[in-house]
């Protein structure tokens, strides 16, 4: 850093020296080619690992461990996936963290049946997401498209019965008791509209009461 030299005439301080930027330098910067970003090369998979695997209707990369691959399925949480992977590892006699691309189609079908039929495979009742179903009264665990269809049916049932939740669903409002004065508002803004007076006409005055 250059020191500031005191000006003898003015008694002030001189500004720091800085290189002058000419028009040519600006043109060079503008016309310069953009820097190429370093491309990240994907790792080559081993020969015994498949690239894309279909697990319960969801595409998963083959280099993902089995425990982590079950997280991608809709309706399967972290704890539920951990328990299912432990049961599948014992049944299939494989490691819990085996790459899902190394599993065969028969093994993937077995894993899907474990997730769809948890009570038959030793999972506790409190881990299911559809206990005492309204129509059948059975305890089930729904995943992927079955879960979406079940949620739609439940909403339609509430709307037909004209319950408070159903009416909120009908008008696209919040369902779980949230306040709606400032949030969840939709539609155009409504403001105060004043009447425009014709030019050269005075406003009517109210007659005084006698």
PLY file of the C-alpha trace (Angstrom):
ply
format ascii 1.0
element vertex 210
property float x
property float y
property float z
element edge 209
property int vertex1
property int vertex2
end_header
0.00 0.00 0.00
1.41 3.37 -1.00
1.79 5.95 1.76
-0.18 9.18 1.49
2.11 12.12 0.83
1.27 15.48 2.37
0.72 18.26 -0.16
2.85 21.28 0.74
0.63 23.83 -1.06
-2.80 22.78 0.16
-1.80 21.14 3.42
-4.04 18.20 2.58
-3.30 14.57 1.80
-2.78 13.29 -1.71
-4.89 10.36 -2.90
-3.42 6.91 -3.25
-1.98 6.06 -6.63
-4.18 3.69 -8.71
-3.66 2.41 -12.26
-5.72 4.18 -14.91
-8.25 2.08 -16.83
-8.49 3.00 -20.53
-11.24 2.25 -23.04
-9.10 -0.45 -24.64
-8.88 -2.35 -21.36
-12.68 -2.20 -20.96
-13.19 -3.51 -24.50
-10.82 -6.40 -23.82
-12.74 -7.40 -20.68
-16.09 -7.25 -22.47
-14.89 -9.24 -25.47
-13.04 -11.79 -23.39
-14.37 -15.36 -23.67
-16.27 -16.61 -20.59
-14.36 -18.93 -18.31
-15.29 -22.58 -18.72
-16.52 -24.23 -15.56
-14.86 -27.46 -14.66
-17.22 -30.29 -15.58
-17.75 -32.89 -12.91
-17.32 -36.33 -14.42
-19.63 -39.05 -13.15
-17.98 -42.04 -11.58
-18.00 -45.15 -13.69
-20.10 -47.88 -12.14
-18.76 -51.43 -11.78
-19.95 -54.04 -14.24
-22.19 -55.78 -11.70
-24.07 -52.56 -10.78
-27.04 -51.39 -12.87
-27.51 -47.68 -13.56
-31.18 -46.93 -12.81
-33.33 -49.16 -10.60
-37.11 -49.09 -10.19
-38.02 -49.42 -6.49
-41.75 -49.38 -5.71
-42.52 -47.09 -8.66
-39.59 -44.74 -8.07
-36.41 -44.48 -10.16
-33.26 -44.68 -8.01
-29.61 -44.56 -9.03
-27.83 -47.89 -8.79
-24.91 -46.59 -6.73
-27.17 -45.74 -3.75
-27.17 -48.05 -0.69
-30.32 -50.08 -0.09
-31.13 -48.32 3.19
-30.95 -44.89 1.53
-32.77 -45.98 -1.64
-35.95 -46.73 0.33
-36.10 -43.07 1.49
-37.04 -42.03 -2.06
-40.30 -44.00 -2.04
-43.36 -41.90 -1.17
-44.91 -43.01 2.12
-41.63 -44.40 3.49
-39.90 -42.37 6.19
-36.40 -42.70 7.58
-37.27 -44.97 10.50
-39.59 -47.14 8.41
-36.90 -47.54 5.73
-34.29 -48.50 8.33
-36.48 -51.25 9.77
-37.47 -52.56 6.32
-33.84 -52.66 5.19
-32.85 -54.65 8.30
-35.62 -57.20 7.67
-34.78 -57.41 3.95
-31.07 -57.92 4.69
-31.87 -60.90 6.94
-34.33 -62.44 4.48
-32.14 -62.00 1.40
-28.91 -62.73 3.27
-27.20 -59.53 2.06
-25.61 -56.50 3.70
-27.89 -53.63 4.75
-25.73 -51.09 2.87
-25.44 -53.08 -0.36
-25.74 -51.00 -3.52
-29.27 -51.25 -4.84
-27.89 -51.74 -8.36
-26.48 -55.12 -7.35
-29.89 -56.52 -6.37
-31.86 -58.68 -8.79
-35.48 -58.12 -9.81
-36.62 -60.95 -7.54
-34.88 -59.35 -4.55
-36.42 -55.95 -5.35
-39.88 -57.51 -5.48
-39.25 -59.05 -2.05
-38.25 -55.65 -0.64
-41.39 -54.07 -2.09
-43.58 -56.79 -0.53
-41.96 -56.13 2.87
-42.83 -52.43 2.63
-46.39 -53.13 1.47
-47.10 -55.89 4.05
-45.33 -54.77 7.23
-47.40 -56.68 9.80
-46.64 -59.99 8.09
-42.91 -59.22 8.30
-42.74 -58.25 11.98
-43.11 -54.43 11.89
-45.02 -52.90 14.84
-48.52 -51.51 14.40
-47.65 -47.92 15.37
-45.39 -47.52 12.31
-48.25 -47.88 9.82
-49.71 -44.80 8.14
-53.27 -46.15 7.57
-54.58 -47.80 10.73
-58.25 -48.82 11.00
-59.18 -47.86 7.47
-62.66 -46.34 7.16
-64.04 -48.79 4.58
-62.46 -52.10 5.67
-61.31 -51.42 9.24
-57.95 -53.08 8.52
-54.46 -51.82 9.41
-52.38 -51.10 6.30
-49.33 -49.17 5.15
-49.75 -47.41 1.80
-46.90 -46.30 -0.48
-46.49 -44.50 -3.83
-49.70 -44.29 -5.93
-51.86 -46.12 -3.38
-51.11 -43.38 -0.84
-52.08 -40.59 -3.26
-55.36 -42.33 -4.12
-56.20 -42.90 -0.45
-55.61 -39.24 0.45
-57.84 -38.13 -2.43
-60.60 -40.48 -1.25
-60.39 -39.12 2.31
-60.71 -35.52 1.08
-63.71 -36.41 -1.11
-65.40 -38.11 1.87
-64.95 -34.96 4.00
-66.33 -32.77 1.23
-69.41 -34.96 0.71
-70.18 -35.02 4.43
-69.92 -31.17 4.50
-67.71 -31.24 7.56
-65.63 -28.24 8.60
-62.55 -29.76 6.98
-64.49 -30.59 3.83
-65.83 -27.04 3.47
-62.30 -25.67 3.95
-61.08 -28.00 1.21
-63.87 -26.87 -1.09
-62.95 -23.18 -0.74
-59.20 -23.87 -0.87
-58.67 -22.59 2.66
-56.41 -23.80 5.44
-57.74 -26.94 7.10
-55.91 -27.36 10.39
-57.13 -24.33 12.30
-54.58 -21.79 11.08
-55.46 -18.11 11.00
-56.35 -16.75 7.58
-56.57 -13.01 8.17
-53.10 -12.27 6.74
-51.91 -15.59 5.29
-53.39 -17.94 2.72
-55.10 -15.14 0.84
-55.80 -15.63 -2.84
-57.44 -13.67 -5.64
-57.05 -10.05 -6.69
-56.63 -7.22 -4.22
-59.78 -5.27 -3.35
-59.38 -1.53 -2.61
-61.55 1.55 -2.15
-62.91 2.92 -5.44
-63.92 6.61 -5.51
-66.51 7.95 -7.93
-65.14 10.30 -10.57
-66.94 13.65 -10.95
-67.82 15.09 -14.35
-65.67 18.11 -15.29
-67.22 21.50 -14.38
-69.81 20.04 -12.04
-69.78 20.76 -8.33
-70.66 18.03 -5.84
-74.23 17.98 -4.52
-74.64 19.49 -1.07
-76.96 17.97 1.45
-79.90 20.16 2.41
-79.87 21.36 6.00
-82.51 19.85 8.15
-85.08 22.38 9.25
0 1
1 2
2 3
3 4
4 5
5 6
6 7
7 8
8 9
9 10
10 11
11 12
12 13
13 14
14 15
15 16
16 17
17 18
18 19
19 20
20 21
21 22
22 23
23 24
24 25
25 26
26 27
27 28
28 29
29 30
30 31
31 32
32 33
33 34
34 35
35 36
36 37
37 38
38 39
39 40
40 41
41 42
42 43
43 44
44 45
45 46
46 47
47 48
48 49
49 50
50 51
51 52
52 53
53 54
54 55
55 56
56 57
57 58
58 59
59 60
60 61
61 62
62 63
63 64
64 65
65 66
66 67
67 68
68 69
69 70
70 71
71 72
72 73
73 74
74 75
75 76
76 77
77 78
78 79
79 80
80 81
81 82
82 83
83 84
84 85
85 86
86 87
87 88
88 89
89 90
90 91
91 92
92 93
93 94
94 95
95 96
96 97
97 98
98 99
99 100
100 101
101 102
102 103
103 104
104 105
105 106
106 107
107 108
108 109
109 110
110 111
111 112
112 113
113 114
114 115
115 116
116 117
117 118
118 119
119 120
120 121
121 122
122 123
123 124
124 125
125 126
126 127
127 128
128 129
129 130
130 131
131 132
132 133
133 134
134 135
135 136
136 137
137 138
138 139
139 140
140 141
141 142
142 143
143 144
144 145
145 146
146 147
147 148
148 149
149 150
150 151
151 152
152 153
153 154
154 155
155 156
156 157
157 158
158 159
159 160
160 161
161 162
162 163
163 164
164 165
165 166
166 167
167 168
168 169
169 170
170 171
171 172
172 173
173 174
174 175
175 176
176 177
177 178
178 179
179 180
180 181
181 182
182 183
183 184
184 185
185 186
186 187
187 188
188 189
189 190
190 191
191 192
192 193
193 194
194 195
195 196
196 197
197 198
198 199
199 200
200 201
201 202
202 203
203 204
204 205
205 206
206 207
207 208
208 209
